[in-house]
Amino acid sequence: MSLAEITAPTLGFGGDHDLAYPAALFRATADGAAYGRLALYPGRGHGGALADRRFPRDALAHLSPPGRRGSRDRRRPES
């Protein structure tokens, strides 16, 4: 299966100082999924994204149905 075949709204998250997974890999993964989004937290390392104060808000916004308070529009812009 390729990333392009993933049609479920997908949230990737990580830190831009992760030594195990570079930021470019996070970006490529989010960009490759049909409805991918990325929450990349500056200054965070591996596992540090979960400790970031923005993570709960971003995760809940991703899980909220579109149009509900706290949700984000998950549609990809037209190319």
PEQUIGI-V871390 format. One record per run of one state. SS is the DSSP state (A for helix, B for strand, O for the rest). FROM is the first residue (numbers start at 1). LEN is the number of residues. If there is no record, write none. Layout:
BEGIN
ss:from:len
SS:FROM:LEN
SS:FROM:LEN
END
This chain:
BEGIN
ss:from:len
O:1:2
A:3:3
O:6:4
B:10:6
O:16:7
A:23:10
O:33:3
B:36:6
O:42:6
A:48:4
O:52:3
A:55:9
O:64:16
END
